Amino acid sequence: MDFTFSEEQQAAAEAARGVFADVAPDAVPSPALTTGAVADGFDRALWARLADADLLSLLSAEEYGGAGLDAVALCLVLRESAKVLARVPLLENSAAMAAVQAYGGPELRAELLERAGRGEAVLTVASSGRTGHDPAELAVTARQEEGERADWILDGVQTALPWAYDADYIVVPAHTAAGRTVLALVPRVHDGVAPAEQFSTSGERLGELRLESARIAARDVIDVEGAWEWLRDLLTTGTCALALGLGERVLRMSSEYTSKREQFGFPVATFQAVAVQAADRYIDLRAMEVTLWQAAWRIASGARGTLPVAGDVAVAKIWASEGVRRVVQTAQHLHGGFGADVDYPLHRYHAWAKHLELSLGPAAAHEEALGDLLAAHPLG
């Protein structure tokens, strides 16, 4: 069995490294020193460079100006972005585009995909639900007026919406009276749509999205079974890729610091207690990596397994949530006071790691989901 990445996937990762090479993780004020958001919007200059490198259209088919790559390629790029704490909606925009391409109608695909691939339209996804703990699709109701092509009416609230004030369109999962889940492409500026400002642990500006009888055209609503589940799995797997990239950078920071920091005339990296802790975190990262690629490969290939794809995604998220937390906590310990110094970037990685740990559900939520899947699909 060949576990190597394809030439196209490696080329995407190499292009990403080039784009992110000069991105500074502390380019905006520290979240520890600001009472509000660290910046009004995301890094538009970086967004333009990603568009020029064709990294925004990575998953789009060639007919829409894209590279036609898969979830594995996207995760390789996201991994690189997290190493520098790139402040761009790359995950949300790419996942939303992929869902529109896979499940949207021809009018919707023609309207959005090429523009989003060029960076002219920005998409995000409301995936946190009403409280951050309940399923996102239950936070909003959707009902269609009489007629096959009639408008849909949305009511409800979604919390912790990333890039709420920057995106042009928001993909909102909503449930119908019949128990189906639909995906509505909601314009940010629209009657019945109102955001309320929130902030993440990383200092980024989020939004509580309030929908009050928001009327959405039928062509902008995806009513296809499995569309939300597929999008949610891709978002979760992409979050795992971000956690992996962040953790890898933090472990490298710890290695560099402990190799230079001396106690009793020796680098602290040579002390057994330090080496053992670093080795444990390396094991965490390798477990995060292998479970990530398993989940991304299942999404990309559609291969069947003992459990549904959601099982592999749950395992990846469990490792990502717990692993990235252990990595940053150990790094804080090994850095001593420097870990909390706002002039040193480690505290930013810690704040981002906490946000990623809780994004789309903490480890405990995915452990429960995995238990339900194992009960429904007994092994052997």
C-alpha positions, -999 to +999 in steps of 0.1 A: +000+000+000+014+034-010+011+060+018+030+088+000+013+120-012+007+125-049+028+150-068-002+174-070-007+172-032+030+178-026+029+208-050+000+223-031+019+220+002+050+235-014+030+264-028+015+270+006+049+271+023+060+297-002+029+319+005+031+316+043+069+319+044+069+356+054+037+356+076+044+367+112+023+350+139+023+382+159+014+407+131-017+419+151-019+430+187-018+403+214-052+390+226-038+394+261-035+431+256-068+439+238-103+440+252-119+435+219-108+419+186-071+419+176-082+432+142-113+444+124-109+418+096-088+390+083-055+394+064-067+406+030-032+408+015-025+372+024-059+363+010-049+378-023-016+359-024-035+327-017-058+334-047-028+342-069-013+309-060-046+291-068-049+278-033-084+291-028-097+270-057-078+239-046-109+217-044-128+232-073-131+213-106-112+226-136-144+239-152-147+264-123-110+274-126-098+250-098-072+223-094-096+195-088-077+182-057-091+166-026-094+168+012-059+155+017-044+184-003-066+209+016-053+195+049-017+198+037-023+235+030-042+241+063-013+224+082+011+250+068-013+279+075-015+270+112+022+270+117+022+308+112-013+314+127-025+327+093-056+349+098-076+338+068-109+319+064-092+292+043-109+262+060-144+276+060-142+291+025-127+259+010-152+236+027-182+257+018-170+258-019-166+220-019-201+215-005-216+238-031-197+219-059-207+185-046-243+192-037-254+226-050-274+233-081-259+245-114-270+281-109-254+282-074-222+266-086-219+291-116-227+320-093-202+313-065-174+289-073-152+309-097-157+341-077-147+324-045-118+307-061-105+341-072-109+355-037-137+379-048-164+363-026-157+349+008-177+320+024-180+309+059-200+282+078-222+284+109-212+251+125-213+258+163-251+256+169-270+277+195-247+271+224-216+255+210-226+221+224-258+211+206-259+200+169-256+230+146-285+219+123-309+221+153-303+257+160-321+271+129-355+261+115-362+261+077-396+260+060-403+263+023-433+283+011-458+266-013-443+257-046-413+237-058-391+268-064-406+288-036-384+307-011-372+293+022-378+311+055-351+307+082-354+314+119-329+308+147-295+316+162-260+303+155-232+312+179-194+316+175-196+321+137-161+326+123-154+356+101-190+367+106-182+403+097-159+394+067-178+368+047-201+376+019-221+344+023-227+321+053-236+285+049-263+278+075-275+243+083-311+242+093-337+216+100-372+212+085-404+201+101-399+167+084-366+162+101-344+169+070-313+191+072-308+217+045-279+241+038-288+277+031-264+302+015-273+333+034-259+367+024-242+385+053-261+417+044-297+406+040-331+413+055-337+393+087-300+386+092-282+403+121-248+395+137-239+402+174-202+406+182-183+378+200-146+371+204-126+339+204-098+330+228-074+339+200-088+374+199-105+370+166-139+386+159-167+361+159-204+366+156-237+354+170-259+350+139-295+359+144-320+349+117-355+363+119-378+353+090-348+355+066-361+348+031-337+327+010-342+319-027-347+282-035-316+281-058-295+291-027-307+263-006-291+228-008-317+202+000-297+170-005-295+142+020-260+139+035-248+173+024-245+187+059-229+156+073-203+156+046-195+193+051-193+189+089-168+160+085-147+181+062-147+210+086-138+188+115-110+171+096-097+205+085-097+217+121-076+186+129-051+197+102-049+231+118-042+216+152-015+194+138+003+223+121+001+244+152+014+216+174+043+209+151+054+245+152+050+247+190+071+216+195+098+231+172+097+263+193+102+242+224+131+223+208+149+255+198+144+271+232+155+242+253+186+237+231+197+272+238+186+276+274+213+265+299+211+254+335+242+242+354+263+247+323+242+224+301+213+230+276+181+220+294+173+199+264+199+174+276+180+168+309+161+136+310+129+151+324+128+176+295+136+150+268+109+127+281+082+154+280+093+164+245+092+128+234+057+123+247+045+153+228+062+140+196+042+108+200+010+129+204+018+147+171+024+115+153-009+101+165-026+133+155-010+130+120-019+094+113-056+098+124-059+130+104-047+114+072-070+084+078-100+107+081-089+129+051-084+098+030-118+084+038-134+117+028-114+121-004-117+085-016-151+076-004-137+042+006-158+020+028-147+009+063-159-010+093-173+023+106-188+052+086-165+081+078-177+099+109-159+073+130-125+081+116-133+118+119-142+114+155-110+096+163-090+123+145-108+150+165-102+132+198-065+131+192-063+166+178-082+182+207-063+164+235-030+163+217-027+200+208-037+209+244-009+187+258+016+201+233+010+237+242+008+230+279+042+212+278+057+240+257+045+266+283+062+245+311+094+241+292+096+277+283+091+289+319+082+326+321+089+331+284+057+311+276+036+339+291+056+368+278+034+388+254+065+398+234+071+361+226+046+344+203+040+312+223+011+326+242-007+332+209-003+296+199-017+286+233-048+308+227-053+294+192-049+259+204-077+263+229-100+277+202-092+247+180-096+223+208-132+234+213-141+241+176-168+218+164-169+200+198-142+191+223-128+156+226-155+144+250-182+152+224-165+131+198-158+103+222-196+101+228-202+102+190-177+074+185-193+053+212-227+057+195-212+046+162-195+016+178-228+006+193-246+009+160-218-009+140-204-036+162-169-046+152-163-082+141 
